[in-house]
Structure formats: structure tokens, C-alpha cells
């Protein structure tokens, strides 16, 4: 779980490529009550290396992407118009 701590910041390269392309629903926030809200949608940044360690890179309440345990989220498919609206939201 040490990999999922807030100091696991990306170098920014993955954010430029895929920010906001996928969305996940938070279902747990154990240990991260200030960063994650259960039942809230978050933008996910695809990160194959993180996924291989059962982690997911998510843009959290701080507005930055961090690694969290993958089982804290459910990946959801959204209609294109909803996905676009969420990607443009502040």
C-alpha cells in the first residue's frame, strides 16, 4: 500500500496523454478521507505500470493525479456526451 501514498506523483507525462479519458466511481476511501469521496466520479489517467501493481492513477480532490488501490474504484462507461461534459467541467 506504500505505493498508493500521496508522494507517488507522476512526472506529468501520463496526464498529458490521457487526462479525463476514463471515469471511475469511488466505492471506498479507507485511509484517504480528505482525498476521495465515496459515490463520486473521478477522472482516471491510464497507467499500465500502476495497473500491474493493482493501483489506479486518479485525479483526486486536490486536482492532481495520485495512485490509489484499484479496488477502491469501479470503472464505468459513460455516453460520449456525458464524458465530454465531465471532461470540460472545472
C-alpha positions as CSV (number, residue, x, y, z in Angstrom):
1,X,0.0,0.0,0.0
2,X,3.0,2.3,0.3
3,X,2.9,2.9,-3.4
4,X,-0.5,4.4,-3.1
5,X,0.6,7.3,-0.9
6,X,0.4,10.9,-2.0
7,X,4.1,11.1,-2.8
8,X,3.5,8.7,-5.8
9,X,3.1,11.6,-8.2
10,X,3.5,11.1,-11.9
11,X,6.1,13.0,-13.9
12,X,3.2,14.5,-15.8
13,X,3.7,12.5,-19.0
14,X,0.7,10.2,-18.4
15,X,-1.6,13.2,-17.6
16,X,-0.9,14.9,-20.9
17,X,-1.7,11.8,-22.9
18,X,-4.9,10.6,-21.2
19,X,-6.3,13.0,-18.7
20,X,-10.1,12.7,-18.5
21,X,-10.5,9.8,-21.0
22,X,-12.0,7.4,-18.5
23,X,-14.0,7.8,-15.4
24,X,-14.3,5.7,-12.2
25,X,-16.7,5.6,-9.3
26,X,-15.1,5.7,-5.9
27,X,-16.5,2.9,-3.7
28,X,-14.0,3.1,-0.8
29,X,-11.8,5.7,0.8
30,X,-10.1,3.9,3.7
31,X,-7.1,6.0,4.7
32,X,-7.9,8.8,2.2
33,X,-11.0,10.6,3.6
34,X,-9.7,14.1,2.5
35,X,-8.7,12.9,-1.0
36,X,-11.6,10.6,-2.0
37,X,-15.3,10.7,-1.6
38,X,-17.3,7.5,-1.9
39,X,-20.0,7.5,-4.6
40,X,-18.2,10.3,-6.5
41,X,-16.9,10.1,-10.1
42,X,-13.2,10.8,-10.7
43,X,-11.2,11.1,-13.9
44,X,-8.7,8.3,-14.3
45,X,-5.4,8.5,-16.0
46,X,-4.4,5.3,-17.7
47,X,-1.2,3.9,-16.3
48,X,-0.2,0.4,-17.2
49,X,2.6,0.3,-14.7
50,X,0.2,1.2,-11.9
51,X,-2.3,-1.3,-13.1
52,X,0.3,-4.1,-12.9
53,X,0.6,-3.3,-9.2
54,X,-3.2,-3.3,-8.6
55,X,-3.2,0.5,-8.4
56,X,-5.1,3.2,-10.3
57,X,-4.0,6.7,-11.1
58,X,-6.9,9.1,-10.3
59,X,-7.3,12.8,-10.3
60,X,-8.5,13.3,-6.7
61,X,-9.9,16.2,-4.7
62,X,-6.6,18.1,-4.9
63,X,-6.9,18.2,-8.7
64,X,-3.7,16.2,-9.2
65,X,-3.3,12.6,-10.1
66,X,-2.2,10.1,-7.5
67,X,-2.0,6.3,-7.1
68,X,-4.7,4.6,-5.1
69,X,-5.7,0.9,-4.7
70,X,-7.6,-0.2,-7.8
71,X,-10.3,-1.9,-5.7
72,X,-11.4,1.5,-4.3
73,X,-12.9,2.2,-7.7
74,X,-15.3,0.8,-10.4
75,X,-14.5,1.8,-14.0
76,X,-17.7,2.9,-15.7
77,X,-18.7,3.5,-19.3
78,X,-20.4,6.8,-20.0
79,X,-22.2,8.0,-23.1
80,X,-19.9,10.2,-25.2
81,X,-21.9,13.4,-24.5
82,X,-21.7,12.9,-20.7
83,X,-18.0,12.0,-20.9
84,X,-17.4,15.2,-22.9
85,X,-19.4,17.4,-20.4
86,X,-17.4,15.9,-17.5
87,X,-14.1,16.4,-19.2
88,X,-14.9,20.1,-19.6
89,X,-16.2,20.7,-16.1
90,X,-14.0,22.7,-13.8
